[in-house]
């Protein structure tokens, strides 16, 4: 709807205000969605939604792997100490 309203309005701000009023959505939200859409289709430079989502997923996975590494390090230290103790 915003894309269709753009030619009739004087600016993106005016179009998003008009369409936002019709839909009950904030004009700022519409402008953000419009800009993201322009990036996703390649009309504007920027990070696409797919790349941003993949980055978020990889950051989460990296954090999980770091936690697992810390647990494994702690476990190896624990078992190394157990092996160093004399057996009775």
C-alpha positions in Angstrom: 0.0 0.0 0.0 2.8 2.4 0.8 4.5 1.8 -2.6 1.1 2.5 -4.3 0.6 5.7 -2.2 4.1 7.1 -3.0 3.3 8.6 -6.4 0.2 10.3 -5.0 2.0 11.8 -2.0 4.8 14.4 -1.9 7.2 12.3 0.1 7.8 9.0 1.9 6.9 10.7 5.1 3.5 11.9 3.7 2.8 8.5 2.2 3.6 6.6 5.4 1.5 9.0 7.4 -1.5 8.5 5.0 -1.2 4.7 4.9 -0.4 4.5 8.6 -3.6 6.3 9.4 -5.6 4.0 7.2 -4.1 0.9 8.7 -3.7 2.1 12.3 0.1 1.6 12.1 2.8 4.1 13.1 4.2 6.0 10.1 7.7 5.4 11.5 7.1 1.6 11.5 5.9 1.8 7.9 9.0 3.8 6.9 11.3 1.2 8.6 9.5 -1.7 6.9 9.7 0.1 3.5 13.5 0.8 3.9 14.1 -2.9 4.9 12.1 -4.0 1.9 14.2 -1.7 -0.4 17.4 -3.2 1.0 16.0 -6.8 0.7 15.1 -6.4 -3.0 18.5 -4.7 -3.7 17.2 -1.2 -4.5 19.2 0.3 -1.6 22.6 -0.7 -0.1 22.6 -2.4 3.3 22.4 -5.7 5.1 19.5 -7.8 4.0 17.1 -9.4 6.5 18.4 -12.9 5.6 22.0 -11.9 6.3 21.0 -10.1 9.5 19.1 -13.2 10.7 22.0 -15.5 9.8 24.4 -13.2 11.8 22.1 -13.4 14.8 21.9 -17.2 14.5 25.7 -17.5 14.2 26.3 -15.2 17.2 24.0 -17.3 19.3 25.7 -20.5 18.2 29.1 -19.0 18.9 28.0 -18.0 22.4 26.7 -21.6 23.0 30.0 -23.1 21.8 32.0 -20.8 24.0 30.0 -21.9 27.0 30.4 -25.6 26.1 34.2 -25.0 25.7 34.3 -23.5 29.2 32.5 -26.5 30.6 34.8 -28.9 28.9 37.9 -27.0 30.1 36.6 -27.1 33.7 35.9 -30.9 33.3 39.3 -31.6 32.0 41.0 -29.7 34.8 38.8 -31.6 37.3 39.7 -35.0 35.8 43.3 -34.1 35.5 43.5 -33.4 39.2 41.7 -36.7 39.9 44.4 -38.6 37.9 47.2 -36.9 39.8 46.0 -38.0 43.2 47.6 -41.2 44.5 45.3 -44.3 44.7 45.0 -46.1 48.0 
